[in-house]
Amino acid sequence: MKFLHRYAFQIGLLTVFALTWGWAAWQPLHPDDWLLENYLVFIAVPVVLVSARAFRLSNVSYALITLFMCLHVIGSHYTYAEVPFGATLQQWVGAERNMYDRLVHFCFGLLLAYPVREVLIRLAGLRGFWAYFFPVDVTFALSSIYEIIEWQAADRVSPELGLAFLGSQGDIWDAQKDMLLAGIGAIIAMLIVLLANLWLNSRAWQEIRNSLRVPGDDRILGEVRIREWLRRRGRRGARRAADAEH
């Protein structure tokens, strides 16, 4: 009972995702594409669950991750290019293509930039300006990595399955637009976090200013540090040689 009480929120999120995944796995429109799309699920969900034992994220981060994964598996049920809501969104914005794929890539940045920020703050010790900048940077990088994986996966299957998996719908700039939308989503997420911090944290501006100042104990790296290491190694070698003589 203590375990259930402590992890009640996370168990609720996992239940919501499991139900969504179960629905998406039942008679998907294109089973082969469903399997390709779900390799992300088969990797990401165990990583999130196992890492929670040693590095538990906030409830906010877990909720955002769950929402994104639910959006992803909905796309896997229909294929991204054929999700009904994407057609509705297409009519709303007057687009020439199903827009669900664009929506999910935008949500990749919007929903996952905050969990990335939490990890970077807690593990890398980022503060101030850098705690807003690098989540956007990392989200851009993750989006580009996914596009590369998507390209390689599509290149290794049949042309029909590859096109369904990519969801490019004839747009030669599809990957670039997807990455741009992920970046815009991440920027919006960090602006929301910034506004929340400015409202709730009276020291927010001071932290940002301090993070842009060069620390007093700052030292040049690169060739300077390499020379220091070489000198230390040389001194250690000389001491070992002297000890060997004695």
C-alpha positions in Angstrom: 0.0 0.0 0.0 2.9 2.4 0.8 4.3 1.7 -2.7 0.9 2.4 -4.3 0.5 5.6 -2.4 4.0 6.9 -3.2 3.7 6.1 -6.9 0.0 6.6 -7.4 0.4 9.4 -10.0 3.0 7.5 -12.0 0.9 4.3 -11.9 -2.1 6.4 -13.2 0.0 7.7 -16.0 1.2 4.2 -16.9 -2.4 3.0 -16.9 -3.5 5.7 -19.2 -0.6 5.0 -21.6 -1.2 1.2 -21.4 -4.9 1.7 -22.4 -3.9 4.0 -25.2 -1.3 1.6 -26.5 -3.6 -1.3 -26.2 -6.2 0.5 -28.3 -3.6 1.5 -30.9 -2.2 -2.1 -31.1 -5.7 -3.5 -31.8 -6.1 -3.9 -35.5 -3.9 -1.0 -36.7 -4.5 0.3 -40.2 -1.0 -0.9 -41.3 0.5 -3.5 -39.0 4.0 -3.3 -40.4 4.1 0.5 -40.0 2.7 0.1 -36.5 5.6 -2.2 -35.6 8.2 0.2 -36.9 6.6 3.1 -35.1 6.5 1.1 -31.8 10.2 0.4 -31.7 10.5 3.8 -30.1 7.9 2.7 -27.5 9.7 -0.6 -26.8 12.9 1.3 -26.1 11.7 4.5 -24.4 9.1 3.1 -22.0 11.5 0.5 -20.3 14.2 3.3 -20.1 11.7 5.6 -18.3 10.5 2.9 -15.9 14.0 1.5 -15.0 15.6 4.9 -14.6 12.9 6.0 -12.2 14.4 3.8 -9.5 17.6 5.7 -9.5 16.6 9.0 -11.0 13.0 9.9 -10.4 11.7 12.8 -12.4 8.9 15.2 -11.3 5.3 14.4 -11.9 5.2 17.3 -14.4 7.9 15.6 -16.5 6.3 12.2 -16.4 2.9 13.7 -17.4 4.5 15.5 -20.4 6.3 12.3 -21.5 3.2 10.3 -21.2 1.1 12.7 -23.2 3.7 12.7 -26.0 3.9 8.9 -26.0 0.1 8.7 -26.3 0.2 11.1 -29.3 2.8 8.9 -30.9 1.0 5.6 -30.5 -2.2 7.2 -31.8 -0.2 8.0 -34.9 1.1 4.5 -35.1 -2.5 3.1 -35.2 -3.4 5.0 -38.3 0.0 5.9 -39.7 0.9 9.5 -39.2 -0.4 10.5 -42.7 -3.9 9.1 -42.1 -4.9 10.1 -38.6 -8.4 11.5 -38.8 -7.7 14.5 -36.5 -4.8 15.4 -38.8 -7.3 15.8 -41.6 -9.4 18.0 -39.4 -6.4 20.1 -38.5 -5.6 20.3 -42.2 -8.9 21.9 -42.8 -8.5 24.3 -39.9 -5.2 25.6 -41.1 -5.9 25.3 -44.9 -3.0 23.0 -45.4 -2.5 20.6 -48.4 -1.6 17.6 -46.3 -2.6 15.7 -43.1 -1.1 17.8 -40.3 -1.0 15.2 -37.5 2.7 14.5 -38.2 3.5 18.2 -37.9 1.5 18.4 -34.7 3.4 15.5 -33.1 6.8 16.9 -34.1 5.8 20.3 -32.6 4.7 18.5 -29.4 8.0 16.6 -29.3 9.6 20.0 -28.5 6.7 21.4 -26.5 6.3 18.4 -24.2 9.8 17.0 -23.9 11.9 20.1 -23.5 10.9 20.5 -19.9 11.9 16.9 -18.9 15.2 17.5 -20.8 15.6 20.7 -18.8 15.0 18.9 -15.5 17.6 16.3 -16.3 20.2 18.9 -17.4 19.6 21.0 -14.2 19.9 18.0 -11.9 22.7 16.1 -13.5 24.7 18.8 -15.3 24.1 21.6 -12.8 22.9 24.1 -15.4 21.7 27.4 -14.1 20.2 30.6 -15.3 20.3 31.3 -19.1 21.9 28.0 -19.9 19.0 26.1 -18.2 16.8 27.6 -20.9 19.1 27.5 -23.9 20.4 23.9 -23.7 17.0 22.2 -23.4 16.2 23.8 -26.8 19.6 22.8 -28.2 19.3 19.2 -27.0 15.7 18.9 -28.2 16.8 20.1 -31.7 19.6 17.5 -31.6 17.2 14.7 -30.5 14.8 15.6 -33.3 17.6 15.5 -35.9 18.8 12.1 -34.5 15.3 10.7 -34.8 15.0 12.0 -38.4 18.3 10.1 -39.2 17.0 7.0 -37.5 13.8 7.3 -39.4 15.6 7.7 -42.7 17.8 4.6 -42.1 14.8 2.5 -41.0 12.8 3.5 -44.1 15.8 2.8 -46.3 15.9 -0.8 -45.1 12.2 -1.8 -45.7 10.0 -1.9 -48.7 9.3 1.4 -50.5 5.6 1.3 -49.6 6.3 0.7 -45.9 9.1 3.3 -45.9 6.8 6.0 -47.3 4.2 5.1 -44.7 6.8 5.3 -41.9 8.2 8.6 -43.0 4.9 10.2 -43.5 6.5 12.8 -45.7 3.4 12.9 -48.0 5.5 14.0 -51.0 7.2 16.9 -49.2 11.0 16.8 -50.0 11.6 19.2 -47.0 9.5 17.1 -44.6 12.5 16.3 -42.2 13.7 19.9 -42.0 10.2 21.2 -41.3 9.7 18.5 -38.6 12.9 19.5 -36.9 12.0 23.2 -37.1 8.6 22.5 -35.5 10.3 20.5 -32.7 12.6 23.5 -32.1 9.7 26.0 -32.1 7.9 23.8 -29.6 10.9 23.6 -27.4 11.4 27.4 -27.5 7.8 28.0 -26.6 8.1 25.5 -23.7 11.2 27.3 -22.4 9.5 30.7 -22.7 6.6 29.4 -20.6 9.1 28.1 -18.0 10.9 31.4 -18.0 7.6 33.4 -17.5 6.7 31.0 -14.7 10.1 31.5 -13.0 9.9 35.3 -13.4 6.5 35.2 -11.7 7.3 32.8 -8.9 11.0 33.2 -8.3 12.1 36.7 -7.3 15.8 35.8 -8.1 15.2 34.6 -11.6 16.7 37.6 -13.4 19.7 37.6 -11.0 20.3 33.9 -11.7 20.2 34.6 -15.5 22.6 37.5 -15.2 25.0 35.6 -13.0 25.1 32.6 -15.4 26.4 34.9 -18.1 29.3 36.1 -16.1 32.7 34.5 -16.3 33.5 32.8 -13.0 36.5 34.2 -11.0 38.2 30.8 -11.0 37.8 30.3 -14.8 40.7 28.7 -16.6 41.5 28.3 -20.3 41.2 24.8 -21.6 42.3 23.4 -25.0 46.1 23.6 -25.6 46.7 25.1 -22.1 45.2 22.1 -20.3 47.0 19.7 -22.7 50.4 21.3 -21.8 49.6 21.0 -18.1 48.8 17.3 -18.5 52.0 16.8 -20.5 54.1 18.5 -17.9 52.5 16.4 -15.1 53.1 13.2 -17.1 56.7 14.2 -17.7 57.3 14.9 -14.0 55.7 11.5 -13.1 57.9 9.8 -15.6 61.0 11.5 -14.2 60.1 10.5 -10.7 59.6 6.9 -11.8 63.0 6.9 -13.5 64.7 8.4 -10.5 63.0 5.7 -8.2 64.2 3.0 -10.6 67.8 4.2 -10.3 67.7 4.0 -6.5 
